[in-house]
């Protein structure tokens, strides 16, 4: 299919997309606090200025957890870029988390 005259395709530079994360936590429990800290550290190191984190406290917003089929906390969902990825736990294994989120260099 050809682009119509005067239309331009929007293309992003490789690696320039914004990552959108949804992190489900249970209050300030130890694992939840660790997941928040670890995600912030990973994003700061690998996605400077190209990420958004939405933290959802399931103790305050159980319907959002139900809607996203979250049964355990902490749960991280990579919303964008697709495909969606779900990572469980406090995100302390940096190599595994980076691999799951397709952020490995090499």
N, C-alpha and C positions, 0 to 999 in steps of 0.2 A: 504494500500500500504506500503510495507516494504522499508526501506532505503537500497540502494545498499551497498554492502560490501565496507568498507573503507570510506563511506560518513557519516558525522555527521550532525545532525540537529542543526541549530543555534537557540539557545533559549536565550531569554533575561530574566533577573531577573524581577519579577513583579515590576512595578513602576520605571523601569530603562529606559523606552523609552524616546526619545527626542521628545518634542512637537514643532511643527512648526506652527507658527501663521502668518497670513497675515492681516495687519491692514490697512484699507482704510480710509484715512483722506482727508480733504480739506484744504490744506495749514496749516497755524498756527492758524486757528480759535479756539475759546475757547474750544468747545466740542472736537475738534481733539487733542488739546494739553492735555486736561484732560484724554482722552482715552489713549494716549501714556504714560502718567505718571502712570495712574492706572494699565495698563497692565504690565509695567516695575516693579511696586511695587508688584503686584500679582505673577509674575514670579520669582522675586527675593526671595519672601517669601516661595513659594510652589514648585518651580522647579529649584532650584539652579543648574546652570551648565547644565541643561537638556532642554533648550529651544532656539528657534531661532525666531526672530521677523523680518518680512519683512514689512516695512511701505511703502505704496503706496500712493502718493499724486495724487488724481484724477484730480487736476488742471493741473498737468504736464503729467499724463499718463491716459488719459480717456479711451483708448482702453483696458487697463488692467481691469478697472472697468466694462466696457461693457462685456468683456470676462467672468468675474466672476459674472455677473448679479447683480452688486452692484448699487443700486438706491439711497441709503441714506448714508451719512457719519456722524459719524464714524461707520464703519462696521468691525467687527472682524471675521475672518474665521479661525477655527482650521483645518489646513490641515492634520496634522498627530498628534497623531494616529487616525485612522479611528474609527467610522464614523465621517464625516465632520460635524462641528457645526458652525452655524452663530449666532453672537450676535450683536445686534444693540445698539448704544448709547455710552455714555462716560465711561461705565464700572464702575460707581461709587457704584453700589450695589454689594459689594464684595460677599455676600452669594449667590446671584443669579448667578453671573458670575462663581464662583467656581463650583456651581452645574451644570451649563450648560456645563462646560468644563470637568466635571467628576473628579474634584479635591477635592471633599469634603472628609473629614476624618470622619470615623464613621462607 
